[in-house]
């Protein structure tokens, strides 16, 4: 998946132990404008810096292409850092994951539509840069009713190494798995295995909830980490219940610290890609602090066609494993790629904000052998572009989305969504609240990752935008709390 960028991320990951404060090395994407210097301090956490995409002259390149991303781990990691009294490491801040952690109330596809998602376009003047417009591309996946959900066959692969030996790691992992188990339906199965100095099959595939809960209660941490062998065992268990047309997924719960075993991190990722071809996907759920390996956990899910989440408290565990469980378990579209075509007669320049490690070559948009991202049931995805218009009375862009069906080998489908001048508001304040909230979240991330484009932006301005854009009250309250903490720390 996005081979060149992945290789770059792996090089950074494998050399990170000699890096700076949080173990990132300054690797950048092909369009990166800035490389950040590392700051020395004791830590073994690892993050990969993907750089910040620059503005693009539309007359030279009118196409912007990226793979969709529904991960949200970056937001949860940052929330934990801020609540512990420190700013998140810059390399841990991925703008798209901040933005995609919030509910903007997008409507799904209309009843009776065969489309797996609906697209919502909106634009307004930037509250930060005079003469700039911010364009929001919102995508909402269809919901799947309980009776429509196909059976799922899960393998819980739990890291029980010594590094997981704390309540916020193994303890929170157990609570998360209990929550997930309680959402299962008749016909679903679960197997459980662990890895530390050695691997262990704790529970063979079963639909017996009492047995699953009892196996989860047995988990305890201790030993070193042999992730590669654990992955082999997990997939062997997954093969036992592999059914074409069902959901077959391994869920890895870990701090990502794979420190022993016969395989390198790069070889582990090759294992994942091989198994994916058999119809078994992989998602990752991260826990812990201090030694956390963000790069490893992100790339495992990336290669495994799954989601990457981070659990920092019980509230987040409930959100991921109860409230949003359909998105985790039920894929509605595979290999989703987005290509935005800007009209050079209307748009002077543009910049995609975030998705810096999700870039796809423009020529590969129609190449169905090139991987994209996955959308789960009910998932929403948001991308924001900063654009400078030459005129405002013509269509500035067309969004094209290409996707495959969740199962089978049918050719990818492509749909176009032109944006009209009527979808822009004359002032930022006139835009709907969900649009303004998305802009506020985006700006918060851009400031925290010290984007060169956000040098003149302020957290005070972000706070004002969020206060004036209530959508989900609890989310607004939490966001204001964290913006306030960041203001004090900065």
Protein Blocks (a to p, Z undefined) as FASTA:
>chain_A
ZZllmmmmmmmmmmmmmmcfnopahiacfklcbdcdddddddfbdcddebjaddddfklo
mcdcddddfbfklmmmmmmmmmnopacdfklpcfklmmmmpcehiacddehiabfbdcdd
dddddfkbghiacdddddddddddfklpccddddddddfbfklncfklmmmmmmmmmmmm
mmpcehiacddddddfbccdfbdcdfbfklmmmmmmmpcceddddfklmmmmmmmmmmmm
gcghiacddddddehiafbdjbdfklmmmmmmmmmmnopacddddedehjacfklmmmmm
mmnopacdddfbfklmmmmmmmmmmmmmmccbghiacdddddfklmmbdcdeejklmccc
fklmmmmkbccddddehiacddddddddfbfkbcfbdcddddddfedjddcddddddddf
klpcfbfklpcfklmmmmmmmmmmmmmnopaklmmgcfklmmmmmmmmcfbfmlmmmmmm
mmmmmmmmZZ
